[in-house]
């Protein structure tokens, strides 16, 4: 069963330059747990691991084939 989303309060989010909604540390703390999505303002210290391989997304010689 999925947790119900919290109703948003002032200061819970902002829109970045690209127009995406970004949740603030305030929102994450009110929610009370880490979703492990690598959120920009995660107060729980979770950071996504960098993807291995070339930054352009192409496969290297060992993976191709």
C-alpha positions as a printed Julia matrix, in Angstrom:
65×3 Matrix{Float64}:
  0.0    0.0     0.0
  1.36   3.4    -0.94
  1.54   6.24    1.55
 -0.83   9.12    0.88
  0.97  12.28   -0.28
  1.1   15.13    2.22
 -0.89  18.24    1.45
  1.56  20.93    0.34
  2.26  23.89    2.59
  4.05  27.18    1.88
  7.78  26.52    1.63
  7.42  22.85    0.66
  8.54  23.33   -2.94
  9.72  25.7    -5.63
  9.98  25.6    -9.42
 13.5   25.47  -10.87
 14.73  27.13  -14.07
 13.49  24.21  -16.17
 10.0   24.47  -14.67
 10.22  21.33  -12.52
  8.77  21.26   -9.01
 11.54  20.71   -6.45
 10.65  19.63   -2.92
 12.51  21.41   -0.12
 14.12  19.96    2.99
 11.07  21.2     4.92
  8.78  18.93    2.89
 11.07  15.9     3.22
 11.3   16.31    6.99
  7.52  16.6     7.32
  7.11  13.45    5.2
  9.35  11.64    7.68
 11.24   9.15    5.53
 13.67   8.89    2.62
 12.3    7.72   -0.74
 15.85   6.98   -1.99
 15.28   8.84   -5.25
 18.28  11.13   -4.82
 16.26  14.28   -4.1
 18.2   17.53   -4.29
 17.28  18.62   -0.75
 17.3   15.22    0.97
 17.84  15.74    4.73
 18.55  12.03    5.2
 21.87  12.02    3.32
 20.84   9.7     0.49
 22.71  10.28   -2.77
 22.24   8.23   -5.93
 25.32   6.38   -7.07
 26.78   7.69  -10.3
 25.99   5.48  -13.28
 28.95   3.54  -14.55
 30.01   3.97  -18.14
 30.5    6.92  -20.45
 28.57  10.07  -19.54
 26.98  10.22  -23.01
 25.08   6.98  -22.36
 26.87   4.98  -25.05
 28.2    1.5   -24.29
 31.94   0.9   -24.06
 33.65  -1.86  -26.11
 33.3   -4.47  -23.34
 29.53  -3.96  -23.08
 28.79  -3.77  -26.81
 28.22  -7.1   -28.44
